[in-house]
Amino acid sequence: MKLLAIRTLVLIALALLFLAGFTVFVGRYLHSAAVWAQHPSNRHLYQSGRLKETGTIYDRRGEILLETKDGVLTFHSEQSVRTAVMHVTGDRGGNVATGMLKVMWERLTGWNLLNGAYRYRDKLSAANDLTLTLDARLSALAYKELKGRKGAVGVYNYKTGEIICMTSSPSFDPQNPPDIEADPERYEGVYLNRLLSAAYTPGSIFKVVTAAAALETIPDIEERHYQCSGKIQIGADTVTCLVPHGDVTLRDALAHSCNVAFAQIAGEVGADALQHYAELAGFNNRLTFDGIKTAAGKVDVKHAAPVELAWAGIGQHTNTANPLAYMVFMGAIANGGLSVAPEIIARENMLPAMTKAEKRILPTETAEKLKEMLRNNTLAVYGESRFSGLELCAKSGTAEVGKGKEPHAWFAGFLDREDFPYAFVVIIENGGTGSRTAAAVAAGVLHAAVAR
């Protein structure tokens, strides 16, 4: 009897060990099966260490961005295009975390958890292809406009969410990759998609967030007048402007990017309200779309001292902004306060069919007031002639990033046109004045976007 009890306990222990092992295996399979399948020893997908075949990636105009020929990944036929969209397609080494070769690898190679490598007679079907929302040649033009400077350009349709232009610099030709280690300065951060995976000090583009908070929380803000003598003392610190702006309203202060006025406005808005409206604008959150997660911009003023709050309202302090998220915020203003989530994969590729994700972040009335102010920026400061026919609404930013360094240059906004509902962002690292360098890039890209 005692022996039977011992044997029963042993069998129970073995059963429990089996169940534990099985549970661990299933957990690891669900978590790591895609990684295991990608190993070059998998003969269903690889031959002599090379992928046998992938689905084809097309841009919105049907141009082939990526395909497999004779077991070799082959990119667009033109070097300028494949370099410009390398951060979208990915590279052969799988180093670009946000590239389609990484994000959509399972679909492109014909593999899933249920069926494993589901090739039919060792061939892929059209179901493994991808059509992107991207205009590859517009992205190539944007890359050219950056002129080798580190930075990024994005354009998206704020009604549908389609990203039509995305490029990040520096890049390289994925068809003929260079020896990156031999020139680390030139290729610093080359695998990083700066539109998606970076966050920068925003400088004066953040004043749009402060203006939104002011319109919502200060009843007579549109009638208020502020005196700018070129500087203002806050505690032991001094906030300065490049020139004295004299008597300014909120509208004037945004157009002429008056630090003195916005330092005072931030103080009146208060830390809690500024924090709240920054988070409505997408700060402190990562956007997630089509399997991609962006970097999160940061605003933290809950316990800020008065001078820190002033600098934060101007777009300095510890503030950072993700370029794509800020572009989406600008699109929400254009869209009457309704934010439409971005997408890079054409909706018809997705099963089940996806609908656009919308979220109200501002009341329509507030969005319309901001739109009018941003339009005034172009008419009063940036110059309508530079953006003729675009109905441009925009804000520039010149973000200080430390002594001895050129500031980051920003230009962000949208076209107030029903036929071309485009929001955009340009960021150039250490690019100088946003209204000059970044605005010039934006002008070239937006004129081309409308012409195409």
Buried (B, 14 or more C-beta within 10 A) or exposed (E): EEEEEEEEEEEEEEEEEEEEEEEEEEEEEEEEBBEEBBEEEBEBBBEEEBBBBBBBBBBBEEBBBBBBEEEEBBBBEEBBBBBBBBBBBBBBEEBBBBBBBBBBBBBBBBBEEEEEBBBEEEEBEEEBBBBBBBBBBBBBBBBBBBEEBBBBBBBBBBBBBBBBBBBBBBBBBBBEBEEBEEEEEEBEBBBBBBBBBBBBBBBBBBBBBBBBBBBBBBEEBEEBEBEBEBEBEBEEBEBEBEEEBBEBBBBBBBBBBBBBBBBBBBBBBBBEBBBBBBBBBBBBBBBEBBBBBBBBBBBBBEEBEBBBBBBBBBBBBEBBBBBBBBBBBBBBBBBBBBBBBBBBBBBEBEEEEBEBEEEBBBBEEBBBBBBEBBBBBBEBBBBBEBBEEBBBBBBBBBBBBEEEEBBBBBBBBBBBBEEBBBBBBBBBBBBBBBBBBBBBBBBBBBBBBBEE
